[in-house]
Amino acid sequence: PQLAQALCQQPPSLDVGTLCAPVARASGVEQSVVEELLPLLWRWAMVQRRLDLSAEDFVATLTASLDALSDKEWSKEDRAGWGNVSDELRKLLSLDTAVTSGAKASELLQDQQLILCSSRVITDLRAVFDDTAQSIKGILPYHTLVLRCHEGGDNRDIYVGLDSDDLLHLREQIGRAEQKERLLCSTLAEGGLAVIETSSKTKD
């Protein structure tokens, strides 16, 4: 109950790690315990949403899966303890908490055909030869933007050629996007709306 109350008081976040310390302070639950519970609760909330189940049905499905395990995998003590835990889990997944709202926001963020996993820019040189391939007429610097994306259950690499003007244009577009995000966030915050931070890095 203390954990549930603390989670309801926190704003939603995409980074469950940032919730651990404030939730531990507010709930009085040891932080090491909170650090084990919140990521697990986050994953369960995500699975519940993907299966489109109510908290009641999700916990019932999870309980049935656990009951199907052998006594060696899931002891009598585990089964007895799960009864109390499952009640609290059902309540937590039923509430509009920082974790359940964060899981919903994460699903919305990832509701795209391609999800960017990583990116890098490779800079290289390419020789320009004459028609006879007997001499080098010049050296061309060029760049390749490598985008590693997640598509369905697979990773996909996309290679995009860039010249100096492309780099400049890309830098300008990124700066403009950051400026628009700052404006939107400040405007929403002034209106009293919670803004879910999409970056785990502290912004200046």
ABEGO torsion letter per residue (X at the ends): XAAAAAAAABBBBABAAAAAAAAAAAAGBBAAAAAAAAAAAAAAAAAAAAAGBBAAAAAAAAAAAAAABBAAABBAAAAAAAAAAAAAAAAAAABBBAAAAAAAAAAAAABBABBBABBBBBBBBBBBBBAAGABBAEBBBBBBBBBBBBBEABBBBBBBBBBAAAAAAAAAAAAAAAAAAAAAAAAAAAAGBBBBBABABBBX
